[in-house]
Amino acid sequence: MRSKLVLFFLFVTSALLAQKPCEFTTDVKDSIGTYKSTKEYLVYEKNFGGKSSYIFNSLAITDGVPSLNVQFIEKSYDFIKAKCFDKTSRLYIQLNNGKIVTLIHAEQDNCGNMIRDDKGMNNRILTGYFLFRKDDFQALKESGISYIRIKFSTDTEDYIMKKEFTAELDSQIYKPESYFLDYFHCIEEN
């Protein structure tokens, strides 16, 4: 009996320590409602042939409704084709345990912005807000991410999530596979 108690204690302790502390960049409470958003987290980076692509995630909760904010940044000296979100856009997350979680785009049509920097490089920025289904909360807290498929308004793109990588962008270590395991607790209602 004592060994079962010790084993249970170690399991609970390791589960609690695995979660990362919550860092919020926005925390607003006013007469209109409440909004909290976590710090942006790099989950995908690709640098090849003078072109760079980045995907940043942040979790938000607006008046009790959790969402995933996804920001795409592409950089190139060449023209960058626009990607757009519309009411049919979806974000599919395949978990390591085989389950697939579907998030629904929450905003109106959006094709992002093209900005040319002072070095003459084109930068395309697209932000999408995706809503979770309540049934998927537990699945996201139990298994890591292996794959993400994003359905834009005109095409679909797939992204393989790495267990861990050191970003060329800022030399930080990121662990996209465990993103929801580490941070989903930040937007759960207590």
TORKOL-4160 file (C-alpha; in steps of 0.2 Angstrom, whole numbers, padded with zeros to 4 digits, m for minus):
190
<pt num="1" X="0000" Y="0000" Z="0000"/>
<pt num="2" X="0014" Y="0012" Z="0004"/>
<pt num="3" X="0023" Y="0009" Z="m0012"/>
<pt num="4" X="0006" Y="0013" Z="m0022"/>
<pt num="5" X="0005" Y="0029" Z="m0012"/>
<pt num="6" X="0023" Y="0034" Z="m0016"/>
<pt num="7" X="0020" Y="0030" Z="m0034"/>
<pt num="8" X="0004" Y="0040" Z="m0035"/>
<pt num="9" X="0013" Y="0055" Z="m0027"/>
<pt num="10" X="0027" Y="0054" Z="m0039"/>
<pt num="11" X="0015" Y="0054" Z="m0054"/>
<pt num="12" X="0005" Y="0069" Z="m0048"/>
<pt num="13" X="0021" Y="0079" Z="m0044"/>
<pt num="14" X="0029" Y="0075" Z="m0061"/>
<pt num="15" X="0012" Y="0080" Z="m0070"/>
<pt num="16" X="0012" Y="0097" Z="m0060"/>
<pt num="17" X="0030" Y="0100" Z="m0063"/>
<pt num="18" X="0029" Y="0097" Z="m0082"/>
<pt num="19" X="0017" Y="0112" Z="m0085"/>
<pt num="20" X="0026" Y="0128" Z="m0088"/>
<pt num="21" X="0022" Y="0144" Z="m0079"/>
<pt num="22" X="0009" Y="0155" Z="m0088"/>
<pt num="23" X="0016" Y="0171" Z="m0095"/>
<pt num="24" X="0002" Y="0183" Z="m0101"/>
<pt num="25" X="0006" Y="0197" Z="m0113"/>
<pt num="26" X="m0012" Y="0204" Z="m0111"/>
<pt num="27" X="m0024" Y="0203" Z="m0096"/>
<pt num="28" X="m0038" Y="0215" Z="m0098"/>
<pt num="29" X="m0054" Y="0216" Z="m0087"/>
<pt num="30" X="m0066" Y="0230" Z="m0090"/>
<pt num="31" X="m0085" Y="0233" Z="m0091"/>
<pt num="32" X="m0085" Y="0225" Z="m0108"/>
<pt num="33" X="m0078" Y="0208" Z="m0103"/>
<pt num="34" X="m0061" Y="0199" Z="m0100"/>
<pt num="35" X="m0047" Y="0194" Z="m0111"/>
<pt num="36" X="m0031" Y="0185" Z="m0107"/>
<pt num="37" X="m0017" Y="0180" Z="m0120"/>
<pt num="38" X="m0001" Y="0170" Z="m0117"/>
<pt num="39" X="0016" Y="0175" Z="m0124"/>
<pt num="40" X="0018" Y="0170" Z="m0142"/>
<pt num="41" X="0028" Y="0153" Z="m0144"/>
<pt num="42" X="0037" Y="0148" Z="m0160"/>
<pt num="43" X="0031" Y="0131" Z="m0165"/>
<pt num="44" X="0037" Y="0130" Z="m0183"/>
<pt num="45" X="0052" Y="0138" Z="m0192"/>
<pt num="46" X="0059" Y="0135" Z="m0209"/>
<pt num="47" X="0073" Y="0144" Z="m0218"/>
<pt num="48" X="0078" Y="0138" Z="m0235"/>
<pt num="49" X="0084" Y="0147" Z="m0251"/>
<pt num="50" X="0082" Y="0165" Z="m0244"/>
<pt num="51" X="0065" Y="0162" Z="m0238"/>
<pt num="52" X="0059" Y="0160" Z="m0220"/>
<pt num="53" X="0043" Y="0154" Z="m0213"/>
<pt num="54" X="0038" Y="0155" Z="m0195"/>
<pt num="55" X="0022" Y="0150" Z="m0185"/>
<pt num="56" X="0019" Y="0157" Z="m0168"/>
<pt num="57" X="0005" Y="0151" Z="m0156"/>
<pt num="58" X="m0003" Y="0159" Z="m0141"/>
<pt num="59" X="m0018" Y="0154" Z="m0131"/>
<pt num="60" X="m0031" Y="0166" Z="m0126"/>
<pt num="61" X="m0047" Y="0166" Z="m0116"/>
<pt num="62" X="m0061" Y="0179" Z="m0120"/>
<pt num="63" X="m0075" Y="0180" Z="m0108"/>
<pt num="64" X="m0073" Y="0161" Z="m0104"/>
<pt num="65" X="m0071" Y="0156" Z="m0122"/>
<pt num="66" X="m0053" Y="0148" Z="m0125"/>
<pt num="67" X="m0045" Y="0150" Z="m0142"/>
<pt num="68" X="m0028" Y="0147" Z="m0151"/>
<pt num="69" X="m0021" Y="0163" Z="m0160"/>
<pt num="70" X="m0010" Y="0157" Z="m0174"/>
<pt num="71" X="0002" Y="0170" Z="m0183"/>
<pt num="72" X="0011" Y="0166" Z="m0199"/>
<pt num="73" X="0026" Y="0176" Z="m0204"/>
<pt num="74" X="0034" Y="0173" Z="m0221"/>
<pt num="75" X="0050" Y="0183" Z="m0227"/>
<pt num="76" X="0057" Y="0183" Z="m0244"/>
<pt num="77" X="0065" Y="0195" Z="m0257"/>
<pt num="78" X="0053" Y="0187" Z="m0270"/>
<pt num="79" X="0034" Y="0189" Z="m0271"/>
<pt num="80" X="0025" Y="0180" Z="m0257"/>
<pt num="81" X="0008" Y="0172" Z="m0262"/>
<pt num="82" X="m0006" Y="0177" Z="m0251"/>
<pt num="83" X="m0014" Y="0164" Z="m0239"/>
<pt num="84" X="m0031" Y="0168" Z="m0233"/>
<pt num="85" X="m0043" Y="0162" Z="m0219"/>
<pt num="86" X="m0062" Y="0162" Z="m0221"/>
<pt num="87" X="m0077" Y="0154" Z="m0213"/>
<pt num="88" X="m0072" Y="0137" Z="m0220"/>
<pt num="89" X="m0054" Y="0137" Z="m0213"/>
<pt num="90" X="m0049" Y="0124" Z="m0200"/>
<pt num="91" X="m0034" Y="0119" Z="m0190"/>
<pt num="92" X="m0032" Y="0100" Z="m0188"/>
<pt num="93" X="m0020" Y="0094" Z="m0174"/>
<pt num="94" X="m0015" Y="0076" Z="m0175"/>
<pt num="95" X="m0009" Y="0070" Z="m0158"/>
<pt num="96" X="0004" Y="0057" Z="m0154"/>
<pt num="97" X="m0009" Y="0045" Z="m0148"/>
<pt num="98" X="m0018" Y="0046" Z="m0165"/>
<pt num="99" X="m0033" Y="0057" Z="m0161"/>
<pt num="100" X="m0037" Y="0072" Z="m0172"/>
<pt num="101" X="m0043" Y="0088" Z="m0164"/>
<pt num="102" X="m0052" Y="0101" Z="m0175"/>
<pt num="103" X="m0052" Y="0119" Z="m0172"/>
<pt num="104" X="m0063" Y="0131" Z="m0181"/>
<pt num="105" X="m0058" Y="0148" Z="m0188"/>
<pt num="106" X="m0067" Y="0162" Z="m0178"/>
<pt num="107" X="m0065" Y="0178" Z="m0187"/>
<pt num="108" X="m0071" Y="0185" Z="m0204"/>
<pt num="109" X="m0061" Y="0183" Z="m0220"/>
<pt num="110" X="m0042" Y="0188" Z="m0218"/>
<pt num="111" X="m0028" Y="0188" Z="m0230"/>
<pt num="112" X="m0015" Y="0196" Z="m0219"/>
<pt num="113" X="m0003" Y="0210" Z="m0223"/>
<pt num="114" X="0012" Y="0212" Z="m0234"/>
<pt num="115" X="0025" Y="0224" Z="m0228"/>
<pt num="116" X="0042" Y="0228" Z="m0236"/>
<pt num="117" X="0056" Y="0231" Z="m0223"/>
<pt num="118" X="0070" Y="0243" Z="m0225"/>
<pt num="119" X="0081" Y="0229" Z="m0232"/>
<pt num="120" X="0069" Y="0227" Z="m0247"/>
<pt num="121" X="0063" Y="0210" Z="m0240"/>
<pt num="122" X="0044" Y="0206" Z="m0242"/>
<pt num="123" X="0036" Y="0201" Z="m0226"/>
<pt num="124" X="0018" Y="0193" Z="m0226"/>
<pt num="125" X="0009" Y="0192" Z="m0209"/>
<pt num="126" X="m0007" Y="0182" Z="m0207"/>
<pt num="127" X="m0016" Y="0180" Z="m0190"/>
<pt num="128" X="m0030" Y="0168" Z="m0187"/>
<pt num="129" X="m0040" Y="0164" Z="m0172"/>
<pt num="130" X="m0047" Y="0147" Z="m0169"/>
<pt num="131" X="m0059" Y="0140" Z="m0157"/>
<pt num="132" X="m0058" Y="0124" Z="m0147"/>
<pt num="133" X="m0072" Y="0112" Z="m0145"/>
<pt num="134" X="m0075" Y="0108" Z="m0127"/>
<pt num="135" X="m0074" Y="0089" Z="m0130"/>
<pt num="136" X="m0056" Y="0091" Z="m0136"/>
<pt num="137" X="m0049" Y="0099" Z="m0120"/>
<pt num="138" X="m0044" Y="0083" Z="m0112"/>
<pt num="139" X="m0036" Y="0076" Z="m0127"/>
<pt num="140" X="m0024" Y="0091" Z="m0129"/>
<pt num="141" X="m0019" Y="0089" Z="m0111"/>
<pt num="142" X="m0015" Y="0071" Z="m0113"/>
<pt num="143" X="m0004" Y="0069" Z="m0128"/>
<pt num="144" X="0009" Y="0079" Z="m0138"/>
<pt num="145" X="0006" Y="0086" Z="m0156"/>
<pt num="146" X="0014" Y="0076" Z="m0171"/>
<pt num="147" X="0006" Y="0085" Z="m0185"/>
<pt num="148" X="m0004" Y="0101" Z="m0190"/>
<pt num="149" X="m0014" Y="0103" Z="m0205"/>
<pt num="150" X="m0021" Y="0120" Z="m0209"/>
<pt num="151" X="m0035" Y="0123" Z="m0222"/>
<pt num="152" X="m0034" Y="0140" Z="m0229"/>
<pt num="153" X="m0048" Y="0147" Z="m0240"/>
<pt num="154" X="m0040" Y="0141" Z="m0256"/>
<pt num="155" X="m0027" Y="0127" Z="m0251"/>
<pt num="156" X="m0021" Y="0116" Z="m0237"/>
<pt num="157" X="m0004" Y="0115" Z="m0229"/>
<pt num="158" X="0004" Y="0102" Z="m0217"/>
<pt num="159" X="0017" Y="0105" Z="m0204"/>
<pt num="160" X="0026" Y="0092" Z="m0195"/>
<pt num="161" X="0029" Y="0097" Z="m0176"/>
<pt num="162" X="0047" Y="0093" Z="m0170"/>
<pt num="163" X="0049" Y="0087" Z="m0152"/>
<pt num="164" X="0062" Y="0101" Z="m0149"/>
<pt num="165" X="0073" Y="0113" Z="m0160"/>
<pt num="166" X="0084" Y="0128" Z="m0158"/>
<pt num="167" X="0077" Y="0142" Z="m0168"/>
<pt num="168" X="0088" Y="0151" Z="m0180"/>
<pt num="169" X="0077" Y="0167" Z="m0176"/>
<pt num="170" X="0082" Y="0169" Z="m0158"/>
<pt num="171" X="0093" Y="0154" Z="m0153"/>
<pt num="172" X="0080" Y="0149" Z="m0140"/>
<pt num="173" X="0075" Y="0131" Z="m0138"/>
<pt num="174" X="0057" Y="0127" Z="m0142"/>
<pt num="175" X="0047" Y="0111" Z="m0139"/>
<pt num="176" X="0032" Y="0112" Z="m0151"/>
<pt num="177" X="0026" Y="0094" Z="m0148"/>
<pt num="178" X="0022" Y="0098" Z="m0130"/>
<pt num="179" X="0015" Y="0115" Z="m0133"/>
<pt num="180" X="m0003" Y="0111" Z="m0126"/>
<pt num="181" X="0004" Y="0099" Z="m0113"/>
<pt num="182" X="0014" Y="0113" Z="m0106"/>
<pt num="183" X="0002" Y="0128" Z="m0108"/>
<pt num="184" X="m0016" Y="0123" Z="m0110"/>
<pt num="185" X="m0018" Y="0125" Z="m0091"/>
<pt num="186" X="m0016" Y="0144" Z="m0093"/>
<pt num="187" X="m0033" Y="0146" Z="m0101"/>
<pt num="188" X="m0043" Y="0134" Z="m0091"/>
<pt num="189" X="m0057" Y="0141" Z="m0081"/>
<pt num="190" X="m0055" Y="0136" Z="m0062"/>
